[in-house]
Amino acid sequence: MRNDHGLRRACHIWWADALTPSSRRYLSPEERERGARLPTPGARRRHATAAALLRLCVSHYTGLAVEEVRIDRTCPDCDRPHGRPEVHDSDLHVSVTHAGGRVGVALTAAGPVGLDVELVDPAGHLPRMDRYVFSPAETPGGAEDFYRCWVRKEALLKATGDGLRRPMSGIEITGDPPVLTRFPARTDLVAKVALRDTEPGEGYLGAVCVLSPDRVEFTEQDGDAIAGAPPTRS
């Protein structure tokens, strides 16, 4: 496999709209089956776009044909296919996220990565939820502060693989650009986290996290461009 993808100390994030009906043609049979079980058309579109965008991105960086890209989503807890995606036989770390009408994929070879996006919905922010997200040292504000705190910590927890099994309120992230200052029981990670806010589009907030002791350069790009001419098997 080709590994000269230029992502040793870089993380590339690709954003796309979850509106492409042709996305399903890039999916594996398992991905189509899983998508068909989702309850709403919107959820099915997001699933198809996210899975297709991931395959197209991996194809772009590795030179593999889209149909040759193998993604493993086995959950470590139950063996069902809803775990963190891993690219078979590659040094690429990847993360996928979607909310509302936006879908994002992050790729890097620098270390485990987590990407999160949320649609800022003032009606969806309930002040009683603040204590589950903000640490005692962090000051809750309005809906935007809540969602920004959420995406930063969700990106971190996706990168570490903890997910929502670890309470967000025990984690402390400060500054702009954001810096991890407290992570109970994972103090070794504080100096190994590259964390940045992202720009997924108007009305959305996002963040990306890479676990690496080295400096990581972050780049955001239009996912529609990568879908133009994906490699195919000759």
DAUR-V436197 format. One record per backbone hydrogen bond with DSSP energy under -1.0 kcal/mol. CO is the residue of the C=O (numbers start at 0). NH is the residue of the N-H. Records with the same first field share a line. If there is no record, write none. Layout:
CO = NH + NH
This chain:
2 = 4
6 = 108
8 = 216
10 = 218
11 = 106
12 = 220
13 = 104
14 = 222
15 = 102
16 = 18
19 = 22
21 = 24
22 = 25
23 = 26
27 = 31
28 = 32
29 = 33
30 = 34
31 = 35
34 = 37
39 = 43
40 = 44
41 = 45
42 = 46
43 = 47
44 = 48
45 = 49
46 = 50
47 = 51
48 = 52
49 = 53
50 = 54
51 = 55
52 = 56
53 = 57
54 = 58
55 = 59
56 = 60
57 = 61
58 = 62
64 = 67
65 = 68
69 = 87
71 = 85
72 = 82
74 = 78
79 = 74 + 81
85 = 71
92 = 107
94 = 105
96 = 103
98 = 101
100 = 17
101 = 98
102 = 15
103 = 96
104 = 13
105 = 94
106 = 11
107 = 92
111 = 210
113 = 208
115 = 206
117 = 204
120 = 123
121 = 124
125 = 128
126 = 129
128 = 131
129 = 132 + 133
134 = 137
141 = 145
142 = 146
143 = 147
144 = 148
145 = 149
146 = 150
147 = 151
148 = 152
149 = 153
150 = 154
151 = 155
152 = 156
153 = 157
154 = 158
155 = 159
156 = 160 + 162
161 = 164
162 = 165
166 = 169
167 = 170
171 = 180 + 181
173 = 178
178 = 173
181 = 171
182 = 185
185 = 188
188 = 191
191 = 211
193 = 209
195 = 207
200 = 203
202 = 119
204 = 117
205 = 197
206 = 115
207 = 195
208 = 113
209 = 193 + 211
216 = 10
218 = 12
220 = 14
221 = 224
224 = 227
230 = 65
